[in-house]
Amino acid sequence: QYHRCQWLARPHKYGTATSSRNHHSLPVMSILLVIYTILMCHASNAFTPKSFAAVARPRRTPIHLEAALPTDVEGGKKRHKSPTTKWIACSSTKEMNRAISIYIQEGDVVAELGSQLRASSTSINEAVGPSGFSVLVDIERKSPNVKKDQDRTSAMRRNGDEIDFYTDRSTFIETKGFEFWRHALFFRNDVRRSKEGYNALVVDMSTVAGNDLELTCISLVKEFVALNAGSGERDNPCRVVIVKSKSLHSLARRLHHAQKVISGSQSIIEERGTSIIAAVGVEQYRQTIPFVVRKGDVCCEVGCHLGTSTVLIDEAASNSRKADVDQPTTSTGGCIGLDIGTSIIRSAKQKYPMVSFEVGNGFKTGEISKLTSKHLHRVDSSRMLDVVYVDIGGLSGPEGLLEAVSLLSSIANALEPRCIVIKSLCVRRLASSIVPFSDVWREMKALQNGRSSD
């Protein structure tokens, strides 16, 4: 340590001081700094040569991100995750009113789009109570003619209804058009709202948009939840979205989470129409094959890439191998792989010569039908295809939900397969969130009947 102090005391040839005063004051300050460090190190019993390195070059303490994450009860590491907003899809006004009475709680702040100030609006305000609040929004419309078809117009709002409608806990807003709902709910200064945001959203899609628009409804709900969460610095306050939409209700009844199907906790009901299974990752995507594909099924994989999954599906569906891939076969079952990449299809054919591959666009359902019938023939003609697997780039991640739902609807309506399996994170998230209220009500009634019988 003495030699180290002597080095600090010597005038250094690379020093920046030029005057004699600075030349002599610099070593003095250095010596004082060294003495102070020695005393502090002795006091903390940490007197080591490395202590001096900390003076000349302070070491930064590394920040471990894991330490900032909240932990669970058992002390393990757990990623912070905002609560998921439940989508409750209703097929009628009666179902929507029942859902409101179940899911809306006292003290909630609720937004309603397509408000007619009738049964649903009344149910909302009764549920939130005096401690809650509601913002009721509808487009400007002419008051219905009471003398004509009074039964039909009894559920419609009339001018002046808002004057005495729960003035202590609700605000009614009329907008020029459907697209102004964002301004009405989030950007008007004269609207009373909670700083934490809305706890629930109630939407009558056919009333507010003029028709039951499935994609518009999905887009609206996603945008509402995003605006309600603000900059993302807080947890999502929206607990539930109640939607009256027959098309969304139909989708909710047919949409399944792949892991629930594989584990057996969710069963596929074919009577409901084309079932849709949403998977994430290649492994989970392929794990669905034993639960979906049957011997003799005519299958197609859209976005087959090099054909590994196509071969697995073909093996599960085929009753016998095909002698010549270029000739139609009367043997039942099999799978064809489609991809837009010419070189990819060429490689797939070379790798798996006994399986059919063609260049095709999955968004053109006519191509799917034409190319499948070219290679695979059905014994019975009840449907063109039994199972369609979809693995398209851009739809497998968290974005692209509207495009994915549009593709699924096109395939289901045009080809009418028994089941569609899609590798898509955004669709699986929807499967985790959306619930058909008819199933909820059926389970509640069954539970009540079980209790009454006991």
Salt bridges, closest charged atoms under 4 A:
ASP108 OD2 - ARG239 NH2 2.54
ASP138 OD2 - ARG141 NE 2.81
ASP138 OD2 - ARG157 NH2 2.81
GLU140 OE1 - LYS176 NZ 3.84
ASP149 OD2 - ARG152 NE 2.94
ASP161 OD2 - ARG118 NH1 3.02
ASP168 OD2 - ARG169 NH2 3.24
GLU174 OE2 - ARG157 NH1 2.95
ASP190 OD2 - ARG188 NH2 2.67
ASP204 OD2 - LYS244 NZ 3.70
GLU223 OE2 - ARG182 NE 2.61
ASP235 OD1 - HIS80 NE2 2.98
GLU270 OE2 - ARG294 NH2 2.20
ASP297 OD2 - ARG418 NH2 2.61
ASP314 OD2 - ARG321 NH1 2.98
ASP314 OD1 - LYS322 NZ 3.49
GLU358 OE2 - LYS374 NZ 3.22
GLU358 OE2 - HIS375 NE2 2.73
ASP380 OD2 - ARG378 NH2 3.02
ASP386 OD2 - ARG378 NH1 2.35
ASP386 OD1 - ARG383 NH1 3.63
ASP386 OD1 - ARG418 NH1 3.81
ASP391 OD1 - LYS423 NZ 3.20
ASP439 OD1 - ARG272 NH2 2.97
ASP439 OD1 - ARG442 NH1 2.84
